[in-house]
Amino acid sequence: MDALNRSIDILRELIAFPTVSTDSNLDMIQHMAGLLEEAGARCELIAAPCGTKANLFATLGPERDGGILLSGHSDVVPVSDQEWTSDPFAMEERDGRLYGRGTCDMKGFIAATLALAPVFAARVKDRPLHFSFTYDEETGCLGAQHLSEVLKAKGLTPGVAIVGEPTEMRIIDGHKGCYEYTTRFSGLPGHGSLPDQGVNAVEYAVRYVNHLLGLKDALRSRAPAMSGFDPPWTTVNVGALTGGVAHNVIAPTAQVDWEMRPVQIEDATFVKDSLHRFCSEELLPRMRAIHPDASIETEVIGEVAGLEPADDNEARRIVSELTGANTSDLVSFGTEAGIFQALGMNVVVCGPGSIEQAHKADEYLAIDQLGQCVRMLERLAERL
């Protein structure tokens, strides 16, 4: 069986594992470990603190620095409230496309690496080849941050990382950061007819969101002159605002889920400092004048560094040789690449499929895209 057909078969197996970020990924991780062990890889399952998830880190070749890391995340986003025309966890082939949750984001790349594992094993020599399959990328890159700590403790640093997020096989050597937060408001309930005797958490959450929207507009003018991102400025998104209990009850609690995508670290500092001043100097004094125990607390869901373009990037050189591409691009979406770069690796993002299909109903991966990925990995095997 050729590598493309083998990749499709493995992808069908991976899609059947419903590894939504809220659920366990252990069955899929163990399945992938089995495939890699059959190829001769040394596998380590790194349990998450919750005990229901794990990273998989595997190695072919010698145990030393300077290896090549193939990286993907095992989790997928939910399918609830999406109208699919087929079962999202039973891959279906139609018109040259492979449909299913996670086909492009990003189990297609993972399947291709697993299909090529026996070929890698037969050719690896002095330079090790690593596989990294993580948990909870979609909820703050928690698994990659955990893996980073483990690699530091081991004193092991691969030299090159290829992160197989969907880029239509374009070479991406820079992307924005992704900072996610949940801000919770605690007020004082009461009867809706007596608003001055309570602290309406929803009203203060709305004022907070209005301030965020003001910062969102202000960030446009802070875009670096030579920014290559689209859009070129740091963005802010309010994902959800929830709170309250009934029409006639002063809302005791509220919650705002929001994120920003910094193009420069100074913008993140600008936003956080402004919010801190707004809460401490305006919102909290008003709230606590009525109820001393009122509070505003922000939980950091994840602060994932961006991928900084580098003039000298071995990963870019290697993938350029493998794909024949002589240019690289920037993207606005985030990946685990910045975490690996912070460890000292040369990193690019390059994988099959388009981000336009990710997170949507009827997510798909074009078979010709998967074929391009397989050919890239076959050429990588020839270099080992």
C-alpha positions in Angstrom: 0.0 0.0 0.0 1.4 3.4 -0.9 1.9 6.1 1.7 -1.0 8.2 0.6 -3.5 5.4 0.9 -2.0 4.4 4.2 -2.3 8.0 5.4 -6.0 8.0 4.4 -6.6 4.8 6.3 -4.9 6.1 9.4 -6.7 9.4 9.2 -10.0 7.5 9.1 -8.9 5.7 12.4 -8.0 9.0 14.0 -11.2 10.8 13.1 -13.1 8.0 14.8 -11.6 9.2 18.1 -13.8 12.1 19.2 -11.0 14.0 20.9 -12.9 17.2 21.6 -10.9 19.3 24.0 -13.4 18.8 26.8 -12.9 15.1 26.6 -10.1 12.5 27.0 -7.6 11.9 24.2 -6.1 8.9 25.8 -7.5 6.3 23.4 -6.2 8.1 20.4 -2.8 8.7 22.1 -2.4 5.1 22.9 -3.4 4.1 19.4 -0.8 6.4 17.9 1.8 5.1 20.3 1.1 1.6 19.2 1.7 2.5 15.5 4.9 4.3 16.3 6.2 1.4 18.5 5.5 -1.0 15.7 7.8 1.2 13.6 10.5 1.0 16.3 10.0 4.3 18.0 10.6 4.9 21.7 7.4 6.3 23.0 6.7 8.3 26.2 3.1 9.2 27.3 3.2 12.4 29.4 0.1 12.5 31.5 -1.8 15.8 31.9 -2.5 17.0 35.5 -6.2 16.1 35.0 -5.2 12.5 34.4 -7.6 12.0 31.5 -5.3 13.4 28.8 -1.7 13.0 27.7 1.0 14.1 25.3 2.8 11.6 23.2 6.5 12.2 22.6 8.3 9.6 20.4 11.8 9.3 19.0 13.5 7.4 16.2 17.3 7.4 16.2 19.8 8.5 18.8 18.7 10.4 22.0 20.5 13.7 21.5 20.0 17.4 20.8 19.6 18.8 17.3 16.9 16.4 16.0 13.9 17.1 13.8 10.5 17.4 15.5 7.2 16.7 13.7 4.4 18.3 15.7 0.6 18.1 15.8 -2.2 18.4 18.3 -4.6 15.6 19.0 -7.6 17.7 20.2 -10.4 19.1 18.0 -13.1 21.7 18.5 -16.7 20.7 19.3 -19.4 19.9 16.7 -22.3 20.9 18.9 -24.7 23.4 17.2 -23.1 22.7 13.8 -25.1 21.2 10.9 -23.1 18.5 9.4 -24.2 16.5 6.3 -22.3 13.4 7.5 -21.2 12.0 10.8 -18.3 14.2 11.9 -16.5 11.3 13.6 -16.9 8.9 10.7 -14.6 10.1 7.9 -16.3 10.2 4.5 -14.7 10.7 1.1 -16.6 12.8 -1.5 -15.4 14.5 -4.6 -11.7 14.3 -3.7 -12.2 15.5 -0.2 -12.0 13.8 3.2 -14.8 15.0 5.5 -14.7 14.8 9.3 -13.9 16.8 12.4 -10.2 17.2 12.5 -9.3 16.2 9.0 -7.5 19.4 8.3 -7.1 20.7 11.8 -4.9 18.7 12.2 -5.2 15.0 12.1 -4.3 14.8 8.4 -0.7 15.9 9.1 -0.5 13.5 12.0 -1.8 10.6 9.9 0.8 11.3 7.2 3.6 11.3 9.8 2.4 8.0 11.2 2.1 6.4 7.7 5.7 7.4 7.0 7.0 6.2 10.4 8.3 2.8 9.1 10.1 4.6 6.3 11.7 7.1 8.7 12.8 4.2 10.9 14.6 2.5 8.1 16.5 5.6 7.1 17.2 7.5 10.3 20.9 7.7 11.2 22.8 10.2 13.3 20.1 12.9 13.5 17.0 11.9 15.6 13.5 12.3 14.4 10.8 13.1 17.0 7.1 13.0 17.0 5.1 15.3 19.3 1.3 14.9 19.6 -0.2 17.2 22.3 -3.4 17.7 24.2 -5.5 20.9 24.5 -4.0 23.1 21.8 -7.4 24.5 21.1 -7.8 25.7 24.7 -4.5 27.5 25.2 -1.8 25.2 24.0 -1.7 23.6 27.4 -0.2 20.3 26.2 2.7 21.9 24.3 3.5 24.1 27.4 3.6 20.9 29.5 5.8 19.2 26.9 8.1 22.2 26.9 8.7 21.8 30.6 9.4 18.1 30.2 11.9 18.7 27.4 13.6 21.3 29.5 13.9 18.9 32.4 15.4 16.3 30.1 17.9 18.8 28.7 16.7 17.8 25.2 16.2 20.4 22.5 15.5 19.4 18.9 17.1 21.7 16.4 14.1 21.9 14.0 10.3 21.7 14.4 7.7 21.4 11.7 4.3 22.2 13.0 1.7 20.7 10.6 -1.2 23.1 11.0 -3.3 23.6 7.9 -1.4 26.1 5.7 -2.2 24.7 2.2 1.4 23.5 2.4 2.7 27.0 2.4 5.7 27.7 4.6 4.8 29.9 7.5 7.6 31.4 9.6 5.7 33.9 11.7 2.3 34.3 13.4 0.6 36.4 16.0 0.4 35.4 19.7 -2.8 34.1 21.2 -3.8 35.4 24.7 -7.1 34.1 26.1 -8.8 35.2 29.3 -12.0 34.8 31.4 -13.0 37.8 33.5 -15.5 37.1 36.3 -17.6 39.7 38.0 -19.2 39.2 41.4 -21.8 41.7 42.6 -24.8 41.8 45.0 -28.2 40.4 44.0 -31.4 42.1 44.8 -34.9 43.0 43.4 -34.9 44.5 40.0 -37.1 47.4 41.2 -34.3 48.5 43.6 -31.2 48.8 41.4 -29.3 51.1 43.8 -29.4 48.5 46.6 -27.5 45.9 44.5 -24.4 45.6 42.4 -25.4 44.4 38.9 -22.5 42.2 37.7 -23.9 42.1 34.2 -23.9 45.9 33.9 -20.3 46.1 35.1 -19.3 43.3 32.6 -20.9 45.4 29.8 -18.8 48.4 30.9 -15.7 46.2 30.8 -16.6 45.0 27.3 -17.1 48.6 26.2 -13.6 49.4 27.4 -12.3 46.4 25.6 -13.9 47.6 22.4 -12.3 51.0 22.8 -8.9 49.3 23.2 -9.7 47.2 20.1 -10.1 50.4 18.1 -7.0 52.0 19.7 -4.8 49.0 18.7 -5.3 49.8 15.0 -3.2 52.9 15.3 -0.4 50.9 17.0 0.2 48.6 14.1 4.0 48.4 13.3 4.8 50.2 10.1 6.3 47.1 8.4 3.8 44.6 9.8 3.1 41.8 7.4 0.1 40.4 9.2 -3.5 40.5 8.0 -4.8 42.6 9.7 -1.5 44.3 10.6 -2.6 45.3 14.1 -3.2 43.4 17.4 -6.8 42.2 17.4 -9.3 41.8 20.3 -12.3 39.5 20.3 -15.1 39.2 22.8 -16.2 35.6 22.6 -19.0 35.4 25.2 -20.7 37.4 27.8 -22.9 35.5 30.3 -24.6 36.2 33.6 -27.7 36.9 35.5 -30.6 34.7 36.6 -33.9 36.3 35.7 -35.5 39.5 34.3 -36.3 40.9 37.7 -33.2 40.0 39.6 -30.1 42.2 39.9 -27.4 40.0 38.4 -25.1 38.6 41.1 -22.5 37.2 38.7 -21.3 37.7 35.1 -18.4 36.4 32.9 -16.6 37.7 29.9 -14.5 35.3 27.7 -12.2 37.3 25.5 -8.9 37.1 23.6 -6.3 39.2 21.9 -3.8 38.3 19.2 -0.7 40.5 19.7 1.6 41.4 16.9 4.1 42.7 19.5 4.4 42.1 23.2 4.0 45.9 23.9 0.4 45.7 22.7 -0.4 43.0 25.2 1.1 45.1 28.0 -0.9 48.1 26.8 -4.2 46.2 26.9 -3.6 44.6 30.3 -2.4 47.8 31.9 -5.4 49.7 30.6 -7.8 47.1 31.9 -6.2 47.0 35.3 -6.4 50.8 35.7 -10.0 50.8 34.5 -11.1 48.1 37.0 -9.1 49.4 40.0 -9.8 53.1 39.5 -13.4 53.1 38.1 -15.3 49.8 38.2 -14.3 48.4 41.6 -14.7 51.6 43.6 -18.3 51.9 42.4 -19.0 48.3 43.0 -17.5 48.2 46.5 -19.1 51.5 47.6 -22.3 49.4 47.7 -20.9 45.9 48.4 -17.3 45.7 49.9 -17.0 42.1 48.8 -17.7 42.8 45.1 -14.9 41.6 42.8 -13.5 41.4 39.3 -11.0 38.6 38.7 -9.4 37.6 35.4 -8.2 34.0 34.8 -5.4 33.5 32.2 -6.6 30.6 30.0 -3.5 30.8 28.0 -0.8 33.2 26.9 0.8 31.6 23.9 3.7 33.5 22.3 3.7 34.2 18.6 6.2 32.8 16.1 8.9 35.4 15.4 10.3 35.4 11.8 14.0 34.8 11.9 16.6 35.7 9.2 18.5 32.4 9.8 16.0 29.5 10.1 17.1 26.0 9.4 13.5 24.7 9.5 12.6 27.1 6.7 15.5 26.0 4.6 14.7 22.3 5.0 11.0 22.7 4.2 11.8 24.9 1.3 14.0 22.2 -0.1 11.4 19.5 0.6 8.5 21.4 -1.0 10.2 23.4 -3.7 8.7 26.6 -2.3 11.1 29.6 -2.2 8.9 32.0 -0.2 7.4 32.1 3.3 4.4 33.9 4.7 2.9 35.1 7.9 -0.6 34.2 9.3 -2.8 35.6 12.0 -3.9 32.4 13.6 -1.9 30.9 16.5 -0.1 27.6 16.8 2.2 25.8 19.2 5.2 27.0 17.2 6.1 29.9 19.4 6.4 27.6 22.4 9.0 25.4 20.5 10.8 28.5 19.3 11.1 29.7 22.9 13.0 26.4 23.7 15.6 27.3 21.1 14.3 25.4 18.0 14.1 26.7 14.5 10.4 26.4 13.6 8.1 26.6 10.6 4.4 25.9 10.3 3.5 23.8 7.2 0.7 21.3 6.7 -2.1 20.1 4.5 -5.5 21.8 4.2 -6.8 25.3 4.6 -7.6 27.2 7.9 -10.8 28.2 6.0 -12.2 24.8 6.6 -11.1 24.5 10.2 -13.7 24.7 13.1 -16.6 24.6 10.6 -19.4 22.1 9.9 -18.3 19.7 7.1 -14.6 20.3 7.8 -12.6 18.6 5.0 -9.1 17.9 3.8 -8.5 17.8 0.0 -6.8 14.5 -0.9 -4.4 16.3 -3.2 -3.3 18.4 -0.2 -2.7 15.3 1.9 -0.7 13.9 -1.1 1.5 17.0 -1.1 2.2 16.5 2.6 3.1 12.8 2.1 5.5 13.7 -0.7 7.2 16.3 1.6 7.6 13.7 4.3 8.9 11.1 1.8 11.6 13.6 0.8 12.4 14.3 4.4 12.9 10.5 4.9 15.4 10.6 2.0 17.4 13.3 3.9 17.7 11.4 7.2 
